[in-house]
Amino acid sequence: MISQGSTGQPKYQQIADALRTAIQSGEYGPGDRLPGENDLMATYGVARMTARQALGVLQNEGLAEARKGAGVFVRTFKPLRRRGIERLARERWGSGRSVWSADTEDRELVLDQVEVWEEGAADRVADALGLSAGSRVWVRSRRFVLDGQPVLFATSYLPSDVVADSAITRADTGPGGTYARLAELGHEPVHFREEIRCRMPSADEAERLSLSMGTPVVRIVRTAFAEGGRAVEVNEMTLDSASYVLEYEFDA
């Protein structure tokens, strides 16, 4: 039985800490079933709600996942390492490789829910691209699924006067993706800026990423600039925070 007084932590957090330690030590490996609510109630002398909260902490952290009618299991999904600098290097997309290949290594990334259309730019998009309000932009929306798990969806906005009638306006942009096509159009990206924040997802975001309740998302907004400083793409990405490690490696 545990008490709150010795550590100042709520009981459910103490149980979650104990289970997390057991997972990290290998006592429970990937795919193993964790003790259920009844087991935790008996072991720690707590109410069902406390046991449920403890398991919920591990699910929100991405360490465990609930399987309907079977219990809560140690998550088998290996987080992606998003190599923020390597993935945008010209030698990658310039040689016909996707920027996403830097993250996935030899794992299969499936692109689904691809939609491409033209519209008038919303104020935030127009501001980011240096356009007047309502200027025409092409929009590319897609979701990425890895090992059967939705991990990210992204929406890119590109000026219509730059990309009209190019492969960028089609679902399949070809080898090297959007940046390779921009280079062919004479608007090669030479500089990138990314803004990163974490927050709780909207209902639509949670549904698109199949997120467990309480799981936050990472929001990354990247702007690509061509020579001369013109913004040629704004890409708004929403990541499942439990599926990613953000990695940045650079010289001092």
Secondary structure, DSSP 8 states (H G I E B T S, - for coil): ---STTTSS-HHHHHHHHHHHHHHHTSS-TT-B---HHHHHHHHT--HHHHHHHHHHHHHTTSEEEETTTEEEE-----EEEETTGGG-HHHHTTT--TTHHHHTTS-EEEEEEEEEEEE--HHHHHHHT--TT-EEEEEEEEEEETTEEEEEEEEEEEHHHHTTSGGGSS---TTHHHHHHHHTT--EEEEEEEEEEE---HHHHHHTT--TT--EEEEEEEEEETTS-EEEEEEEEEEGGGEEEE-----
